[in-house]
Amino acid sequence: MERRREFGPRRGFRGRGGRFPPKPVEIGKEYEVDVQETSRRGEGIARIEGLVVFIPNTKPGDHAKIRITRISRRFAEAEVLEKGEAEKEEE
């Protein structure tokens, strides 16, 4: 009887594993965020529980109320509902 050798999980196999965990956002849901960076395309970037969210017509320092319009594997896109300057901390 021939026995197969087991070498562990296949490397590079892209099955339906836990590579991309459930997202912390939902399409259509509203969030309040602070824009931290600007993308190469000029959109504002915020993070919600580590997930990158691209927000058009914003810049770093903006505080915005957004609605999620699209969710991808590694990022989400949103539209601006309300926009204002981020509140500065008093020293």
Secondary structure, DSSP 4 states (H G I P E B T S, - for coil): ---PPP-SSPTT--SS-SSSPPPS--TT-EEEEE--EE-TTS-EEEEETTEEEEETT--TTEEEEEEEEEE-SSEEEEEEEEEEEPPPPP-
